Amino acid sequence: MTLSYADLTTRVLQFLQDTGAATYDSTETDYAIRNELKRLSRYAPVIEEGLYKIESRTGVDTAGTANKLTDSTKSQFVAADETLQKAVHNTTEDTWAVVKNYDSASVLTLTRDIMNDGDSYEIYNRYCVNKRQVNLGLTPEFLWIDSVEYPINTERNFHQTSWHTIEIDVDDSAIPDSDPTEDPPNNVRILVRFAFPQVVSQLTDWDGELSGAAAEGATTISIDGMGTTETIKVGELFNLEDHITTYTVTTEVTMVAGAGNLVFFPALEAATLNNDDITFIKSTLQPNLEDLLERMVVSRAVQSNSINYINATNLGGPKTMQDYQQWINNNPLLSPILLKQELEALAHPKSAKVLART
């Protein structure tokens, strides 16, 4: 049975023979659990997926209007060009601007006056300088990127050009036009797998309902039916009725009368309805990791408690603190050296390989 945060705390205190939390108070135990959970995650993270889109539209300006990009030939602009702050590259003059406003399917307002009548342009994702790059946007804090697939099911080499941008290793000729007016539109989706920290939920109620409908692509939903004053922390994971995706909370929120608004990642894969079920994940830890985390927390706690023995002398004589530390080091369940070896055994780095370049 999956352990909740409360279950884990109880087991740790039982191991420490301090069920009344007389020596190890809740603040100290909570710190040890959170600290060791982060350390465990560096060796055994949770892999979650995020879908992104390449931006590769091209065209020719047909008006030369100041601070505008006009393309009445393709009429390929969409409202999201404004909200996503797409980058515009005048490839004729090698000048740049960002989309400031969406005027119509054939006109965008730009942050700079860069286009002349007849100039060629390319549109890229926000903060990107070519069509091979993808902006990771509001992706929650992750440990590292595990893999990238484009098209989906074809793994690619990539490099991270900045903290919020990746570039896939493909030829420009392999990337189709992302013009949304194409029928059917070209496949420009990229699948990115992230390594996230392990999660042990501190909630006491993991089931609720949506209190309103939300459209596909939304990143905020309203929920109710939760614990009266539950605090849903950043990093909590949840599933929605009829959705494949596991979503991650990106903004902490405290429920009021069991209700509140959740901000999350990635965007909704499909529309939701009022009263759709929402289920939070109690823990991402497998049973073997629960046991390892428990021993890591206990080891951390007893080492921290060594300070209490500095001025103490046991019945056998001095060196109480050294004896205490030696006992920890020699204990096969608590030894920091043995625990580190167990952690390192969890890590299975990928073998070096060369992925196909198209």
TORGU-393763 format. One record per residue (C-alpha): residue in three letters; z, y, x; residue number from 0. Coordinates in steps of 0.2 Angstrom, whole numbers, plus 5000, padded with zeros to 4 digits. Layout:
! TORGU-393763
PT|ALA|Z|Y|X|NUM
...
//
This chain:
! TORGU-393763
PT|MET|5000|5000|5000|0
PT|THR|4995|5017|5007|1
PT|LEU|5010|5027|5013|2
PT|SER|5012|5045|5006|3
PT|TYR|5020|5059|5017|4
PT|ALA|5037|5056|5008|5
PT|ASP|5035|5037|5012|6
PT|LEU|5031|5040|5030|7
PT|THR|5046|5052|5032|8
PT|THR|5058|5039|5024|9
PT|ARG|5052|5026|5036|10
PT|VAL|5054|5037|5051|11
PT|LEU|5072|5041|5046|12
PT|GLN|5075|5023|5043|13
PT|PHE|5069|5018|5060|14
PT|LEU|5080|5032|5068|15
PT|GLN|5095|5025|5058|16
PT|ASP|5097|5043|5051|17
PT|THR|5093|5041|5032|18
PT|GLY|5103|5056|5028|19
PT|ALA|5094|5067|5040|20
PT|ALA|5110|5072|5048|21
PT|THR|5103|5072|5066|22
PT|TYR|5084|5074|5062|23
PT|ASP|5082|5087|5049|24
PT|SER|5067|5089|5038|25
PT|THR|5060|5104|5049|26
PT|GLU|5061|5093|5065|27
PT|THR|5054|5078|5056|28
PT|ASP|5040|5087|5048|29
PT|TYR|5035|5095|5065|30
PT|ALA|5035|5078|5074|31
PT|ILE|5024|5071|5060|32
PT|ARG|5011|5085|5060|33
PT|ASN|5011|5085|5079|34
PT|GLU|5008|5067|5082|35
PT|LEU|4996|5066|5067|36
PT|LYS|4985|5078|5077|37
PT|ARG|4987|5068|5093|38
PT|LEU|4982|5052|5084|39
PT|SER|4967|5061|5077|40
PT|ARG|4960|5064|5094|41
PT|TYR|4958|5046|5097|42
PT|ALA|4955|5040|5079|43
PT|PRO|4948|5054|5068|44
PT|VAL|4941|5053|5050|45
PT|ILE|4922|5054|5049|46
PT|GLU|4916|5065|5035|47
PT|GLU|4898|5070|5031|48
PT|GLY|4890|5087|5027|49
PT|LEU|4872|5090|5021|50
PT|TYR|4863|5106|5028|51
PT|LYS|4845|5112|5026|52
PT|ILE|4833|5118|5039|53
PT|GLU|4825|5135|5036|54
PT|SER|4807|5136|5042|55
PT|ARG|4797|5147|5030|56
PT|THR|4783|5157|5037|57
PT|GLY|4771|5170|5031|58
PT|VAL|4762|5187|5033|59
PT|ASP|4768|5203|5026|60
PT|THR|4756|5211|5013|61
PT|ALA|4763|5228|5011|62
PT|GLY|4771|5236|5027|63
PT|THR|4785|5244|5016|64
PT|ALA|4799|5252|5026|65
PT|ASN|4814|5241|5027|66
PT|LYS|4806|5228|5016|67
PT|LEU|4798|5211|5019|68
PT|THR|4784|5208|5006|69
PT|ASP|4774|5193|5004|70
PT|SER|4764|5193|4988|71
PT|THR|4753|5179|4994|72
PT|LYS|4767|5165|4995|73
PT|SER|4780|5173|4984|74
PT|GLN|4793|5161|4992|75
PT|PHE|4809|5171|4992|76
PT|VAL|4825|5166|4983|77
PT|ALA|4841|5174|4978|78
PT|ALA|4850|5163|4991|79
PT|ASP|4841|5172|5005|80
PT|GLU|4853|5187|5002|81
PT|THR|4869|5177|4999|82
PT|LEU|4866|5166|5014|83
PT|GLN|4860|5181|5025|84
PT|LYS|4844|5173|5031|85
PT|ALA|4837|5179|5048|86
PT|VAL|4819|5186|5048|87
PT|HIS|4809|5186|5064|88
PT|ASN|4793|5197|5065|89
PT|THR|4783|5185|5077|90
PT|THR|4770|5198|5079|91
PT|GLU|4781|5211|5086|92
PT|ASP|4796|5200|5091|93
PT|THR|4808|5210|5081|94
PT|TRP|4823|5204|5071|95
PT|ALA|4832|5208|5055|96
PT|VAL|4844|5200|5042|97
PT|VAL|4840|5199|5023|98
PT|LYS|4851|5213|5014|99
PT|ASN|4845|5211|4996|100
PT|TYR|4834|5200|4986|101
PT|ASP|4822|5211|4976|102
PT|SER|4810|5198|4969|103
PT|ALA|4801|5182|4974|104
PT|SER|4789|5192|4984|105
PT|VAL|4800|5206|4991|106
PT|LEU|4816|5206|5002|107
PT|THR|4826|5221|5008|108
PT|LEU|4830|5220|5027|109
PT|THR|4844|5227|5037|110
PT|ARG|4830|5235|5049|111
PT|ASP|4812|5242|5047|112
PT|ILE|4803|5228|5057|113
PT|MET|4788|5224|5046|114
PT|ASN|4770|5231|5046|115
PT|ASP|4756|5226|5035|116
PT|GLY|4748|5210|5042|117
PT|ASP|4763|5206|5053|118
PT|SER|4768|5187|5054|119
PT|TYR|4786|5182|5050|120
PT|GLU|4797|5167|5051|121
PT|ILE|4813|5165|5042|122
PT|TYR|4828|5155|5049|123
PT|ASN|4846|5151|5044|124
PT|ARG|4860|5164|5046|125
PT|TYR|4864|5166|5065|126
PT|CYS|4850|5156|5070|127
PT|VAL|4835|5160|5082|128
PT|ASN|4823|5146|5078|129
PT|LYS|4820|5133|5064|130
PT|ARG|4828|5119|5074|131
PT|GLN|4845|5127|5072|132
PT|VAL|4857|5125|5057|133
PT|ASN|4872|5136|5054|134
PT|LEU|4887|5126|5049|135
PT|GLY|4894|5140|5038|136
PT|LEU|4911|5136|5030|137
PT|THR|4913|5119|5038|138
PT|PRO|4932|5116|5040|139
PT|GLU|4940|5115|5057|140
PT|PHE|4933|5099|5065|141
PT|LEU|4937|5090|5081|142
PT|TRP|4919|5087|5086|143
PT|ILE|4902|5082|5079|144
PT|ASP|4900|5064|5079|145
PT|SER|4881|5063|5075|146
PT|VAL|4866|5072|5067|147
PT|GLU|4852|5064|5057|148
PT|TYR|4835|5072|5053|149
PT|PRO|4827|5066|5043|150
PT|ILE|4842|5057|5035|151
PT|ASN|4843|5039|5043|152
PT|THR|4835|5046|5060|153
PT|GLU|4848|5050|5072|154
PT|ARG|4844|5065|5084|155
PT|ASN|4850|5072|5100|156
PT|PHE|4858|5089|5097|157
PT|HIS|4868|5102|5106|158
PT|GLN|4880|5115|5099|159
PT|THR|4873|5132|5103|160
PT|SER|4889|5141|5097|161
PT|TRP|4905|5137|5087|162
PT|HIS|4895|5138|5071|163
PT|THR|4877|5133|5075|164
PT|ILE|4869|5117|5081|165
PT|GLU|4851|5114|5087|166
PT|ILE|4842|5097|5085|167
PT|ASP|4831|5090|5098|168
PT|VAL|4814|5089|5089|169
PT|ASP|4797|5098|5092|170
PT|ASP|4794|5112|5080|171
PT|SER|4778|5103|5074|172
PT|ALA|4790|5089|5067|173
PT|ILE|4798|5102|5055|174
PT|PRO|4789|5105|5038|175
PT|ASP|4789|5121|5029|176
PT|SER|4805|5124|5019|177
PT|ASP|4795|5134|5006|178
PT|PRO|4805|5130|4989|179
PT|THR|4789|5134|4979|180
PT|GLU|4781|5118|4986|181
PT|ASP|4779|5104|4973|182
PT|PRO|4787|5093|4978|183
PT|PRO|4797|5103|4991|184
PT|ASN|4797|5096|5009|185
PT|ASN|4812|5086|5015|186
PT|VAL|4822|5098|5026|187
PT|ARG|4839|5091|5024|188
PT|ILE|4850|5087|5039|189
PT|LEU|4865|5075|5039|190
PT|VAL|4880|5080|5050|191
PT|ARG|4894|5068|5053|192
PT|PHE|4910|5077|5058|193
PT|ALA|4926|5070|5066|194
PT|PHE|4941|5078|5056|195
PT|PRO|4959|5076|5059|196
PT|GLN|4968|5062|5049|197
PT|VAL|4976|5067|5033|198
PT|VAL|4993|5062|5025|199
PT|SER|4994|5071|5009|200
PT|GLN|5011|5080|5005|201
PT|LEU|5007|5081|4987|202
PT|THR|5018|5072|4974|203
PT|ASP|5004|5071|4961|204
PT|TRP|4987|5066|4966|205
PT|ASP|4978|5066|4949|206
PT|GLY|4972|5080|4939|207
PT|GLU|4957|5087|4929|208
PT|LEU|4944|5101|4930|209
PT|SER|4948|5115|4918|210
PT|GLY|4931|5122|4918|211
PT|ALA|4913|5117|4922|212
PT|ALA|4905|5121|4939|213
PT|ALA|4887|5122|4944|214
PT|GLU|4879|5112|4958|215
PT|GLY|4881|5121|4975|216
PT|ALA|4898|5129|4970|217
PT|THR|4912|5129|4982|218
PT|THR|4926|5134|4970|219
PT|ILE|4932|5124|4955|220
PT|SER|4947|5126|4943|221
PT|ILE|4959|5112|4940|222
PT|ASP|4975|5108|4930|223
PT|GLY|4986|5093|4927|224
PT|MET|4994|5094|4944|225
PT|GLY|5012|5095|4949|226
PT|THR|5019|5111|4942|227
PT|THR|5021|5120|4959|228
PT|GLU|5011|5109|4970|229
PT|THR|5005|5117|4986|230
PT|ILE|4988|5110|4991|231
PT|LYS|4985|5113|5009|232
PT|VAL|4970|5116|5020|233
PT|GLY|4963|5099|5025|234
PT|GLU|4967|5089|5009|235
PT|LEU|4954|5078|5003|236
PT|PHE|4948|5074|4985|237
PT|ASN|4935|5065|4975|238
PT|LEU|4927|5070|4959|239
PT|GLU|4922|5060|4944|240
PT|ASP|4904|5053|4946|241
PT|HIS|4902|5061|4964|242
PT|ILE|4899|5052|4980|243
PT|THR|4905|5066|4991|244
PT|THR|4923|5067|4998|245
PT|TYR|4927|5086|4998|246
PT|THR|4939|5095|5009|247
PT|VAL|4951|5109|5004|248
PT|THR|4947|5125|5015|249
PT|THR|4960|5137|5007|250
PT|GLU|4978|5134|5004|251
PT|VAL|4983|5136|4985|252
PT|THR|4999|5134|4976|253
PT|MET|4998|5128|4958|254
PT|VAL|5005|5138|4944|255
PT|ALA|5010|5127|4929|256
PT|GLY|5000|5114|4937|257
PT|ALA|4984|5124|4938|258
PT|GLY|4974|5134|4951|259
PT|ASN|4957|5136|4959|260
PT|LEU|4952|5125|4974|261
PT|VAL|4940|5132|4988|262
PT|PHE|4932|5117|4997|263
PT|PHE|4918|5110|5008|264
PT|PRO|4904|5104|5006|265
PT|ALA|4897|5113|4991|266
PT|LEU|4896|5102|4975|267
PT|GLU|4883|5089|4976|268
PT|ALA|4880|5090|4957|269
PT|ALA|4887|5100|4942|270
PT|THR|4904|5096|4935|271
PT|LEU|4911|5096|4917|272
PT|ASN|4927|5102|4910|273
PT|ASN|4940|5088|4910|274
PT|ASP|4931|5078|4924|275
PT|ASP|4944|5069|4934|276
PT|ILE|4949|5075|4951|277
PT|THR|4959|5063|4963|278
PT|PHE|4967|5068|4979|279
PT|ILE|4967|5055|4994|280
PT|LYS|4985|5050|4998|281
PT|SER|4981|5046|5016|282
PT|THR|4966|5042|5027|283
PT|LEU|4977|5031|5038|284
PT|GLN|4973|5013|5039|285
PT|PRO|4989|5001|5040|286
PT|ASN|4988|4999|5059|287
PT|LEU|4987|5018|5061|288
PT|GLU|5002|5020|5049|289
PT|ASP|5012|5009|5060|290
PT|LEU|5006|5018|5076|291
PT|LEU|5010|5035|5069|292
PT|GLU|5027|5030|5064|293
PT|ARG|5031|5024|5081|294
PT|MET|5024|5040|5089|295
PT|VAL|5034|5051|5078|296
PT|VAL|5050|5041|5082|297
PT|SER|5047|5041|5100|298
PT|ARG|5044|5060|5100|299
PT|ALA|5060|5063|5090|300
PT|VAL|5071|5053|5101|301
PT|GLN|5064|5061|5116|302
PT|SER|5067|5078|5109|303
PT|ASN|5085|5072|5105|304
PT|SER|5088|5069|5123|305
PT|ILE|5094|5087|5125|306
PT|ASN|5110|5082|5116|307
PT|TYR|5116|5071|5130|308
PT|ILE|5114|5083|5144|309
PT|ASN|5133|5087|5145|310
PT|ALA|5138|5070|5139|311
PT|THR|5146|5056|5149|312
PT|ASN|5145|5038|5142|313
PT|LEU|5159|5025|5143|314
PT|GLY|5150|5018|5158|315
PT|GLY|5149|5034|5168|316
PT|PRO|5137|5048|5171|317
PT|LYS|5118|5049|5169|318
PT|THR|5119|5047|5151|319
PT|MET|5103|5057|5148|320
PT|GLN|5093|5047|5161|321
PT|ASP|5099|5031|5154|322
PT|TYR|5094|5037|5137|323
PT|GLN|5076|5042|5143|324
PT|GLN|5075|5025|5152|325
PT|TRP|5079|5016|5137|326
PT|ILE|5065|5025|5128|327
PT|ASN|5053|5022|5142|328
PT|ASN|5057|5003|5142|329
PT|ASN|5057|5001|5123|330
PT|PRO|5040|4992|5119|331
PT|LEU|5039|5001|5102|332
PT|LEU|5043|5018|5108|333
PT|SER|5038|5019|5126|334
PT|PRO|5026|5035|5128|335
PT|ILE|5016|5026|5141|336
PT|LEU|5013|5011|5130|337
PT|LEU|5009|5022|5115|338
PT|LYS|4996|5032|5125|339
PT|GLN|4988|5015|5130|340
PT|GLU|4987|5010|5112|341
PT|LEU|4979|5027|5108|342
PT|GLU|4966|5026|5121|343
PT|ALA|4962|5008|5115|344
PT|LEU|4957|5016|5098|345
PT|ALA|4944|5027|5106|346
PT|HIS|4927|5019|5106|347
PT|PRO|4915|5032|5114|348
PT|LYS|4896|5029|5110|349
PT|SER|4886|5021|5124|350
PT|ALA|4874|5033|5132|351
PT|LYS|4857|5032|5123|352
PT|VAL|4841|5042|5122|353
PT|LEU|4837|5046|5104|354
PT|ALA|4819|5048|5099|355
PT|ARG|4811|5065|5100|356
PT|THR|4797|5068|5088|357
//
